Amino acid sequence: MKKIFFKIMASAAMSMAAFMLLSCDNSDNNMTDMPVQRTITFENVVSPKDFVQSGSFQGTGTPPIIMPGQSTSIKFSAGKTQALMFATMYGASKDWFFASQQPGIKLFDGNGNAITGDVSSSVLLWDNGTKDNVTGQPESKSIAQVPNVNASQLMKLNLAYDDVTSEFTLTITNTSGGTANQTPFSPGVWAVSNYNGTQLLNSAPFFTPNALSNPEITDIAQMGDISKMMTKLNANTGIMTGLSPALVVIYRGDKNPIYELGKADSGMGLKNIAQFGNVTQLQASLKSLPNVKGVYVAGNAPVPPGNKISTNFSADSGDKIAYATMFGFSNDWFYANEQSIEAGTKGDLTSKTMLFDSGTGIDQYPGAGNHQALFGGTPQSENKVISKVGTVYPVPVVQNVIKVTVN
């Protein structure tokens, strides 16, 4: 009787253990199948620089000064509101230099049309205030215009413009020969200030009128030495950008529904993100696809440096995530994940992110192209396949512009 009792108890225990194991398995499966809730964040980590472009110019001789009758040219890009600042020494002086009014030579008129032709009236002659004009002895006066000298009679400035590239060419000609103020020009420097959508980052490049000078412009005004100024410009020149609201999609399958590398834009709305930062059309298009399980938008306005946007999303096991946001200071570029990403992934996704050219608009210098949305423009149409942005422009590496994380 005892044996029968023990057999029954053993059998019951085994059944109970099997039931518990089965319950645990079912519980684990249920946990696995439960949707995950995540938050994806896009942060603009650009370090803004004062100038989008800068450089130097000089004559062709030895030393490389620009003698009367000689010319030199500068090529640069710009959009509405931007200006060109330059400086070069009036060589036959103790501490005079040529430059325009701040923030530089005006490049577009009130209707947004490029200014071309003779702009010599923009140049002025300045006294740096660091040397007596007769004795050459050191002094400490504010920078002021040189009286009774018409700088435009000594220097001719001519602007040409290429609308497709938004590139200007400024030709500087020394016309001082035969005048009472005949002089060579020293090597010079130039810069175009960055524009953030509302204002120039540096509205007084190189110097401040009616204030004491600085070491960089002093070296130009006294010796025609541009080395200090070029060091400062190089350290403060670089491409910056805002980001647009970001589109986030949860989907199934192997094909990223936002874009396909090496193929033309599908016409579903990626062009509107890449050119204008508008996610509306692509958002609606993606919602109609059978393999798309959810479409989300992070942010509702441009994202300047130092700011971030985020959105929550829900995904099941086996789902994937894709995203896109505009490189705001471009004609048609966008950031997106290059690699396939499981939707349940947590952590930093920046290394999986790449900058792409949508192939729908002709490129111009980032942050200095008049057809860019930054300046209220519309890109000139082109029809190329989607590709990675190359090295034509000195664009900062991805991790120095955008940070993408999931928590």
C-alpha positions in Angstrom: 0.0 0.0 0.0 2.9 2.3 0.8 4.5 1.5 -2.5 1.4 2.5 -4.4 1.1 5.7 -2.4 4.7 6.7 -3.2 4.2 5.9 -6.9 1.1 8.1 -7.0 2.9 11.0 -5.2 6.0 10.7 -7.5 3.8 10.7 -10.6 1.9 13.8 -9.3 5.2 15.6 -8.5 6.5 14.9 -12.0 3.2 16.2 -13.6 3.4 19.3 -11.4 7.0 19.9 -12.4 6.2 19.5 -16.1 3.2 21.9 -15.7 5.4 24.5 -14.0 8.1 24.2 -16.7 5.5 24.6 -19.4 4.0 27.6 -17.6 7.5 29.1 -17.4 8.1 28.5 -21.1 4.7 30.1 -21.9 5.5 33.0 -19.6 8.9 33.6 -21.2 7.3 33.5 -24.7 4.7 36.0 -23.6 7.4 38.3 -22.2 9.3 38.0 -25.5 6.2 38.8 -27.6 5.3 41.9 -25.6 5.9 45.1 -27.4 9.0 47.1 -26.3 8.6 50.8 -25.5 11.6 52.9 -26.4 12.6 56.6 -26.8 14.8 57.7 -29.7 16.6 61.0 -29.4 18.4 63.1 -32.1 20.8 65.7 -30.8 22.6 68.4 -32.8 26.1 68.4 -31.5 27.7 70.8 -34.0 30.2 73.3 -32.6 29.3 76.5 -34.4 32.2 78.5 -36.0 32.1 82.2 -36.8 32.9 81.7 -40.5 31.6 79.3 -43.1 34.5 80.0 -45.5 37.7 82.0 -45.3 41.1 82.3 -47.0 43.8 84.5 -48.3 44.9 86.2 -51.5 48.2 87.7 -52.8 50.1 88.9 -55.8 52.1 86.7 -58.2 55.5 88.3 -57.7 58.3 88.0 -55.1 57.4 89.2 -52.6 53.7 88.4 -53.4 52.4 92.0 -53.2 49.8 93.5 -55.6 51.5 96.3 -57.4 49.6 99.1 -59.3 48.0 97.7 -62.4 48.0 94.2 -61.0 44.9 92.1 -60.0 44.0 89.1 -57.9 40.8 87.1 -57.5 38.9 85.5 -54.6 36.2 82.7 -55.1 33.7 82.1 -52.4 30.1 81.0 -51.8 27.3 82.9 -50.1 23.6 83.3 -49.7 21.3 86.2 -49.0 22.2 88.0 -45.7 25.9 86.9 -46.0 28.7 89.3 -46.9 32.3 89.2 -47.9 34.9 90.8 -45.5 38.5 91.3 -46.6 41.5 93.2 -45.4 44.9 94.1 -47.0 47.6 96.7 -46.1 47.9 100.0 -47.8 51.6 99.3 -48.3 52.9 102.9 -48.4 51.8 103.7 -44.9 52.6 103.1 -41.3 49.4 101.3 -40.3 46.6 101.8 -42.9 44.6 99.0 -44.4 41.8 98.5 -46.9 38.5 96.8 -45.8 34.8 97.3 -46.2 32.2 98.4 -43.7 31.0 95.7 -41.4 29.9 93.0 -41.9 31.4 93.1 -45.4 30.6 93.7 -49.0 26.9 93.4 -49.7 26.3 90.5 -52.1 22.5 90.5 -52.7 20.0 93.3 -53.2 16.7 93.7 -51.4 15.0 91.4 -53.8 17.5 88.6 -53.2 19.3 89.1 -56.6 23.1 88.8 -56.6 25.0 92.0 -57.0 27.5 91.9 -59.8 29.8 94.3 -61.6 31.7 97.3 -60.0 31.4 97.4 -56.3 34.4 99.6 -55.6 32.3 101.9 -53.5 32.3 99.2 -50.9 36.0 99.6 -50.0 37.2 102.0 -47.4 40.6 102.9 -46.1 41.2 102.6 -42.3 43.8 103.9 -39.9 44.6 101.2 -37.4 45.6 103.7 -34.7 48.7 101.9 -33.6 51.4 104.1 -35.2 51.8 107.8 -35.7 51.3 108.5 -39.4 54.3 110.8 -39.6 56.9 109.5 -37.2 55.8 105.8 -37.0 56.0 105.9 -33.2 53.6 103.6 -31.3 50.3 105.1 -30.4 47.0 103.9 -29.0 44.0 105.2 -30.9 40.8 103.7 -32.1 40.4 102.4 -35.6 39.0 105.1 -37.8 38.5 105.9 -41.5 41.4 107.8 -43.2 40.1 111.2 -44.0 40.3 112.9 -47.4 41.3 109.7 -49.3 38.9 108.0 -51.7 39.7 104.3 -51.4 37.6 103.4 -54.5 40.0 105.4 -56.6 42.9 103.3 -55.4 41.2 99.9 -55.6 38.7 98.5 -58.1 36.4 95.7 -57.0 34.4 93.6 -59.5 31.9 90.9 -58.6 30.8 88.0 -60.9 28.3 85.4 -59.8 27.4 81.8 -60.8 23.8 81.1 -59.8 24.0 77.4 -60.2 26.8 77.0 -57.6 26.0 80.2 -55.7 29.7 81.1 -56.1 31.0 84.6 -56.4 34.3 85.8 -57.9 35.7 89.0 -56.5 38.5 90.6 -58.6 40.7 93.1 -56.8 42.7 95.5 -59.0 45.3 98.0 -57.8 44.3 101.2 -59.5 46.5 103.5 -57.4 49.1 104.1 -60.1 49.6 107.7 -61.0 47.6 109.0 -58.0 48.8 111.0 -55.0 48.3 107.8 -53.0 50.1 105.2 -55.2 50.7 102.1 -53.1 51.2 98.3 -53.3 48.7 96.1 -51.5 49.9 93.4 -49.2 48.7 89.8 -49.2 45.2 89.8 -47.7 42.6 87.8 -45.9 38.9 87.2 -46.5 35.9 85.5 -44.8 32.2 84.9 -45.0 30.3 84.7 -41.7 28.1 81.8 -40.9 24.4 82.4 -40.9 22.1 80.4 -38.5 18.8 81.3 -40.1 18.2 84.5 -38.1 21.6 86.3 -37.9 25.3 86.2 -38.8 27.4 84.5 -36.2 30.0 87.3 -36.5 28.7 90.6 -37.7 32.1 92.4 -37.2 34.8 90.2 -38.7 38.5 91.2 -38.3 38.0 94.5 -36.4 35.6 96.9 -34.7 35.5 100.5 -36.0 35.9 103.2 -33.3 37.6 100.7 -31.0 41.2 99.7 -30.3 42.7 97.3 -32.7 43.7 93.6 -32.2 47.0 91.8 -32.8 45.7 90.1 -36.0 44.6 93.2 -37.9 47.6 95.2 -36.5 50.1 92.8 -38.1 48.3 93.3 -41.4 48.1 97.1 -41.1 51.7 97.6 -40.0 53.6 94.9 -41.8 51.2 93.2 -44.3 51.6 90.0 -42.3 48.5 87.8 -42.4 49.9 84.8 -40.5 48.2 85.6 -37.2 44.8 86.4 -38.8 45.0 83.2 -40.9 45.6 81.2 -37.7 42.6 82.8 -36.1 40.4 82.3 -39.2 41.4 78.6 -39.6 40.4 78.0 -36.0 37.1 79.7 -36.4 36.0 78.5 -39.9 33.8 75.5 -40.5 30.5 74.2 -41.8 27.6 74.1 -39.3 24.0 73.0 -39.7 20.6 72.7 -38.1 18.6 69.5 -38.3 15.0 69.1 -39.2 12.3 67.2 -37.3 13.1 63.5 -37.7 10.9 60.8 -39.2 11.0 57.4 -37.5 9.5 54.2 -38.9 9.0 50.8 -37.5 8.8 48.1 -40.2 9.2 44.4 -41.1 11.4 43.0 -43.8 14.8 43.6 -45.2 14.1 46.8 -47.2 14.4 50.2 -45.6 11.2 52.0 -46.5 12.7 55.5 -46.4 15.3 55.2 -49.1 17.3 52.7 -51.2 21.0 53.5 -51.8 21.9 53.6 -55.5 18.4 54.2 -56.6 16.5 57.4 -57.5 14.1 59.0 -54.9 10.8 57.1 -55.0 8.7 60.2 -54.9 7.1 59.2 -51.6 8.3 62.4 -49.8 12.0 61.9 -49.0 12.7 64.9 -51.3 10.7 67.2 -49.0 12.7 66.1 -46.0 16.0 66.4 -47.8 15.3 69.8 -49.3 13.0 71.5 -46.8 12.9 69.4 -43.7 9.2 68.7 -44.2 8.2 65.2 -43.1 4.5 65.4 -43.8 4.3 63.7 -47.2 6.7 60.8 -46.4 4.9 60.3 -43.1 1.6 59.8 -44.9 3.1 57.6 -47.7 4.8 55.3 -45.2 1.6 54.7 -43.2 0.0 53.2 -46.3 2.7 50.5 -46.8 1.8 47.0 -45.6 5.2 46.3 -44.0 5.2 49.5 -42.0 3.9 49.1 -38.4 4.3 52.6 -37.1 5.5 56.1 -38.1 6.6 58.7 -35.6 7.9 62.2 -35.8 10.5 63.7 -33.4 10.3 67.5 -33.0 8.2 70.1 -34.8 10.8 72.8 -35.6 14.4 73.1 -36.8 17.0 71.8 -34.3 19.9 74.3 -33.8 23.3 73.3 -32.4 23.0 72.2 -28.7 19.4 71.2 -29.0 17.7 67.8 -29.2 14.4 66.2 -30.1 12.9 62.8 -29.3 9.9 60.6 -29.8 8.6 57.4 -28.1 7.8 54.3 -30.2 6.5 50.8 -29.8 7.9 47.7 -31.5 7.5 44.0 -31.4 10.3 41.3 -31.5 11.5 41.1 -35.1 10.6 44.7 -36.0 13.2 47.1 -37.4 13.7 50.8 -37.1 14.7 53.4 -39.6 15.0 57.2 -39.4 15.8 60.3 -41.4 16.4 64.0 -40.7 17.6 66.8 -43.0 21.1 68.3 -42.9 19.4 71.7 -42.7 22.1 73.8 -44.3 22.2 71.9 -47.6 20.2 71.7 -50.8 19.1 68.0 -50.5 21.0 66.1 -47.9 19.7 63.9 -45.1 21.0 61.8 -42.2 19.7 58.2 -42.0 20.7 54.8 -40.7 22.9 53.1 -43.2 22.7 49.7 -41.5 19.6 47.7 -40.6 18.7 48.1 -36.9 16.6 45.9 -34.8 13.8 48.0 -33.2 14.6 46.6 -29.7 18.2 47.9 -29.8 19.2 50.3 -27.1 22.1 52.7 -26.9 24.1 54.9 -29.2 23.1 54.5 -32.9 25.3 57.3 -34.2 27.9 54.8 -35.7 25.1 53.4 -37.8 24.1 56.8 -39.2 25.4 58.3 -42.5 24.9 61.5 -44.5 23.2 61.0 -47.9 22.5 63.1 -51.0 19.0 62.5 -52.2 20.0 63.4 -55.8 17.0 65.7 -56.2 18.7 69.1 -56.0 22.0 70.6 -57.3 24.5 70.9 -54.4 25.9 74.2 -53.3 28.4 75.0 -50.5 26.7 73.9 -47.2 25.5 77.0 -45.3 26.4 79.3 -48.2 24.1 78.4 -51.1 21.4 80.8 -52.1 19.1 78.1 -53.3 19.1 76.4 -49.9 16.0 76.5 -47.7 18.2 78.3 -45.1 18.0 81.3 -47.3 14.4 80.8 -48.4 15.5 79.3 -51.7 14.5 76.3 -53.7 17.1 73.8 -55.0 17.6 73.6 -58.7 16.4 70.2 -59.9 18.6 67.3 -60.7 17.8 63.6 -61.2 20.5 61.4 -59.6 20.5 58.3 -57.5 20.7 58.5 -53.7 24.3 58.3 -52.7 26.6 59.0 -49.7 27.8 62.6 -49.5 31.4 62.7 -50.6 34.4 65.0 -49.9 33.6 67.9 -52.3 32.9 70.1 -49.3 34.6 70.0 -45.9 31.6 68.6 -44.1 32.2 67.6 -40.4 32.1 63.9 -39.7 28.8 62.4 -38.7 29.5 62.1 -35.0 30.5 65.8 -34.9 27.1 66.8 -36.2 24.4 64.4 -34.9 24.0 62.0 -32.0 21.3 59.3 -32.2 20.4 57.3 -29.1 17.7 54.9 -28.0 16.7 54.4 -24.4 
